[in-house]
Amino acid sequence: MTADIPTAADVPSTLAKAFKEDASYKLAVMERAASRSNLMLAGAQALFD
């Protein structure tokens, strides 16, 4: 399996700022989703105790 995932090295310097902002936004979204999943799992565990 392969994927075409852009990295900072692949981004022209003229687009670097926008790339970093986009990457930061996506990271924040993923972290929020992960924390919500962890909270849900923690709550679900309490239901079975």
N, C-alpha and C positions, 0 to 999 in steps of 0.2 A: 504494500500500500504506500502510495506517495501523496504528498500534498504540496501545493504551491503556497507556502506561507511567507509573506513578506517579512523581512527583518530590517532593522535600521541600516544595515550595510547595503541593502538594495534600494534605499530611498535616496533620490537626488537631494543635494543640500538645499535646494530651493523649496522642497516639500517636507523637510525634516521637522519643522515646528508643527505642522498640521499632523504629521504621522505620530509624533510623540503625544499630542493632545488626544488623538483618536485612540492610541494604545492605552493611555491613562484612563480614558472614559470606559473603554471595554474592560479593563482590569477592575475598575470600580464596580461595574455592573456584575461581573463574575463573582467578586468578593461578596457583594450584597446577596446575590443568589445563594452562594454557599452558606452564608451565615443564616439565611432564612431556612435553608434545608436543615442545617444543624439544629436550629431552634425547634423545627417541626419534629425532627427525630427525637430530640430530648423530651418534648411534650408527649409524643406517642409512647415512649418508654414508660412514662409515669402512668399511663392508662393501663398498662399491663402489670404494674407492681401491686 
